[in-house]
Amino acid sequence: MLREEELLGAGVSLGIDYISVDEIDDVVVEDEFERAKELATIVNQRYEYDVEGELISQEPVDLDTLREHLPRTVIVETSSDTNRYTAVLPVVVHRFWDHPNYK
């Protein structure tokens, strides 16, 4: 869906990672995180700055635009020769910045 809307790239990437519910700055449906490990589909929104504080990466897609095109959850499926596992993972946006003076 993000690819079809041309919202990937420009500081936006996808991943799956562990996230604690208390790290989320929005309304959380806690049932979506009820599993042994708090996994989520992460939409990374990255800003990269140079030493003078100038934005050197392309301005990422606006947060509201991302949220309009993201589902609340996604179905993730993985399999091996002997097992198949399906999970419904919440989708969260992780906004962060990189600055060479603050690593």
Order of alpha helices (4+ residues) and beta strands (2+ residues): beta-beta-alpha-beta-beta
